[in-house]
Amino acid sequence: MAEQHTINQMIETAIAKLKEMAQTETVIGAPIELANGQTAVPVCKVSVGFGSGGSDWPNRAGTPAFGGGAGGGITVTPIAFLVTDKDTVKLIQLDTIGSTADNIVRAVPDVIDKVADIFQKN
């Protein structure tokens, strides 16, 4: 039973530390007052990974010997800023490479314009 307690404790500790790092304030940052009276709020993408493993094999004396580990990682990537004025809110995206799906969505308007130009010439 002591080994089970050790595994649970190890996993709970790793998850608690990851929760600490991936708080809401990490995704939507603290407002930044700009010199021109506007306010910028950073928006980030947070990716979290976690893994754990262990073994409980008897040693040469025949008593159980536990070995294990747990770990995780977090990546915070700024992706945009919400910029507020007196009457407006703008989303300013940072120029990131993005995923294939993001790139396709960004390219669709240009493709449609080019296809429309081809049909208008004929």
C-alpha beads as a LAMMPS data file, in Angstrom:
LAMMPS data file: protein, C-alpha beads

122 atoms
121 bonds

1 atom types
1 bond types

-500.0 500.0 xlo xhi
-500.0 500.0 ylo yhi
-500.0 500.0 zlo zhi

Masses

1 110.0

Atoms # bond

1 1 1 0.000 0.000 0.000
2 1 1 2.896 2.378 0.651
3 1 1 3.873 2.179 -3.026
4 1 1 0.363 3.194 -4.132
5 1 1 0.537 6.193 -1.810
6 1 1 3.906 7.165 -3.324
7 1 1 2.524 7.036 -6.891
8 1 1 -0.551 9.076 -5.974
9 1 1 1.540 11.647 -4.133
10 1 1 3.979 11.931 -7.044
11 1 1 1.205 12.476 -9.599
12 1 1 -0.733 14.908 -7.397
13 1 1 2.395 17.003 -6.837
14 1 1 3.190 17.169 -10.561
15 1 1 -0.393 18.128 -11.470
16 1 1 -0.521 20.784 -8.737
17 1 1 2.657 22.409 -10.084
18 1 1 1.272 22.405 -13.648
19 1 1 -1.987 23.997 -12.437
20 1 1 0.053 26.705 -10.731
21 1 1 1.777 27.561 -14.009
22 1 1 -1.327 27.400 -16.256
23 1 1 -3.598 29.863 -14.510
24 1 1 -6.225 32.005 -16.212
25 1 1 -3.885 34.985 -15.925
26 1 1 -1.446 33.134 -18.155
27 1 1 -3.958 32.959 -21.042
28 1 1 -5.477 36.432 -20.663
29 1 1 -2.723 38.614 -19.248
30 1 1 -2.832 41.696 -17.086
31 1 1 -3.878 44.913 -18.871
32 1 1 -1.073 47.196 -20.019
33 1 1 -1.740 50.946 -20.100
34 1 1 -0.256 52.502 -23.245
35 1 1 1.002 56.084 -23.536
36 1 1 -1.761 57.060 -26.003
37 1 1 -4.542 56.195 -23.541
38 1 1 -5.249 52.767 -24.985
39 1 1 -5.103 49.529 -23.016
40 1 1 -3.548 46.345 -24.385
41 1 1 -4.367 42.913 -22.967
42 1 1 -2.073 40.057 -24.021
43 1 1 -3.659 36.781 -25.149
44 1 1 -1.547 33.604 -25.052
45 1 1 -1.891 29.989 -26.091
46 1 1 -0.981 27.583 -23.304
47 1 1 0.040 23.990 -24.061
48 1 1 0.462 21.512 -21.216
49 1 1 1.899 18.008 -21.297
50 1 1 2.096 15.453 -18.507
51 1 1 3.486 11.969 -18.106
52 1 1 4.155 9.514 -15.322
53 1 1 5.266 5.962 -14.916
54 1 1 6.470 3.482 -12.388
55 1 1 7.331 -0.077 -11.646
56 1 1 6.995 -2.323 -8.644
57 1 1 9.351 -5.259 -9.125
58 1 1 10.708 -7.340 -6.285
59 1 1 14.403 -6.871 -5.609
60 1 1 16.872 -9.730 -5.078
61 1 1 15.783 -10.064 -1.463
62 1 1 12.188 -10.602 -2.640
63 1 1 10.795 -7.369 -1.167
64 1 1 8.961 -4.919 -3.439
65 1 1 11.099 -2.104 -4.830
66 1 1 9.227 0.853 -6.261
67 1 1 10.707 3.100 -8.913
68 1 1 8.902 5.818 -10.779
69 1 1 8.757 9.352 -11.981
70 1 1 6.392 12.033 -13.133
71 1 1 6.895 15.210 -15.028
72 1 1 5.252 17.775 -17.153
73 1 1 5.884 20.809 -19.214
74 1 1 4.143 23.970 -20.206
75 1 1 4.563 26.258 -23.203
76 1 1 3.135 29.781 -23.257
77 1 1 2.995 31.412 -26.697
78 1 1 1.737 34.983 -27.157
79 1 1 -0.731 35.035 -30.058
80 1 1 -2.569 38.374 -29.903
81 1 1 -3.383 41.574 -28.066
82 1 1 -6.813 42.998 -27.306
83 1 1 -6.418 46.755 -27.679
84 1 1 -9.159 48.919 -26.221
85 1 1 -9.892 52.552 -26.914
86 1 1 -12.724 54.693 -25.592
87 1 1 -15.265 53.132 -27.938
88 1 1 -13.553 50.227 -29.687
89 1 1 -11.870 46.914 -29.065
90 1 1 -9.457 45.520 -31.660
91 1 1 -7.837 42.099 -31.801
92 1 1 -4.290 42.420 -33.105
93 1 1 -2.871 39.011 -33.979
94 1 1 0.848 38.484 -33.796
95 1 1 2.445 37.126 -36.942
96 1 1 3.034 33.519 -35.938
97 1 1 3.561 30.556 -38.236
98 1 1 0.509 28.741 -36.884
99 1 1 -0.832 25.365 -37.834
100 1 1 -1.645 24.143 -41.316
101 1 1 -5.340 24.813 -40.699
102 1 1 -4.579 28.413 -39.646
103 1 1 -2.532 28.966 -42.797
104 1 1 -5.311 27.565 -45.014
105 1 1 -7.922 29.808 -43.402
106 1 1 -5.667 32.851 -43.880
107 1 1 -5.054 31.949 -47.544
108 1 1 -8.729 31.437 -48.534
109 1 1 -9.549 35.128 -49.253
110 1 1 -6.503 35.483 -51.549
111 1 1 -7.367 32.266 -53.396
112 1 1 -10.965 33.395 -53.907
113 1 1 -9.777 36.765 -55.265
114 1 1 -7.372 35.072 -57.702
115 1 1 -10.037 32.643 -58.931
116 1 1 -12.515 35.507 -59.362
117 1 1 -9.920 37.449 -61.383
118 1 1 -9.390 34.458 -63.683
119 1 1 -13.124 34.126 -64.383
120 1 1 -13.531 37.869 -64.947
121 1 1 -10.738 37.857 -67.575
122 1 1 -12.525 35.091 -69.545

Bonds

1 1 1 2
2 1 2 3
3 1 3 4
4 1 4 5
5 1 5 6
6 1 6 7
7 1 7 8
8 1 8 9
9 1 9 10
10 1 10 11
11 1 11 12
12 1 12 13
13 1 13 14
14 1 14 15
15 1 15 16
16 1 16 17
17 1 17 18
18 1 18 19
19 1 19 20
20 1 20 21
21 1 21 22
22 1 22 23
23 1 23 24
24 1 24 25
25 1 25 26
26 1 26 27
27 1 27 28
28 1 28 29
29 1 29 30
30 1 30 31
31 1 31 32
32 1 32 33
33 1 33 34
34 1 34 35
35 1 35 36
36 1 36 37
37 1 37 38
38 1 38 39
39 1 39 40
40 1 40 41
41 1 41 42
42 1 42 43
43 1 43 44
44 1 44 45
45 1 45 46
46 1 46 47
47 1 47 48
48 1 48 49
49 1 49 50
50 1 50 51
51 1 51 52
52 1 52 53
53 1 53 54
54 1 54 55
55 1 55 56
56 1 56 57
57 1 57 58
58 1 58 59
59 1 59 60
60 1 60 61
61 1 61 62
62 1 62 63
63 1 63 64
64 1 64 65
65 1 65 66
66 1 66 67
67 1 67 68
68 1 68 69
69 1 69 70
70 1 70 71
71 1 71 72
72 1 72 73
73 1 73 74
74 1 74 75
75 1 75 76
76 1 76 77
77 1 77 78
78 1 78 79
79 1 79 80
80 1 80 81
81 1 81 82
82 1 82 83
83 1 83 84
84 1 84 85
85 1 85 86
86 1 86 87
87 1 87 88
88 1 88 89
89 1 89 90
90 1 90 91
91 1 91 92
92 1 92 93
93 1 93 94
94 1 94 95
95 1 95 96
96 1 96 97
97 1 97 98
98 1 98 99
99 1 99 100
100 1 100 101
101 1 101 102
102 1 102 103
103 1 103 104
104 1 104 105
105 1 105 106
106 1 106 107
107 1 107 108
108 1 108 109
109 1 109 110
110 1 110 111
111 1 111 112
112 1 112 113
113 1 113 114
114 1 114 115
115 1 115 116
116 1 116 117
117 1 117 118
118 1 118 119
119 1 119 120
120 1 120 121
121 1 121 122
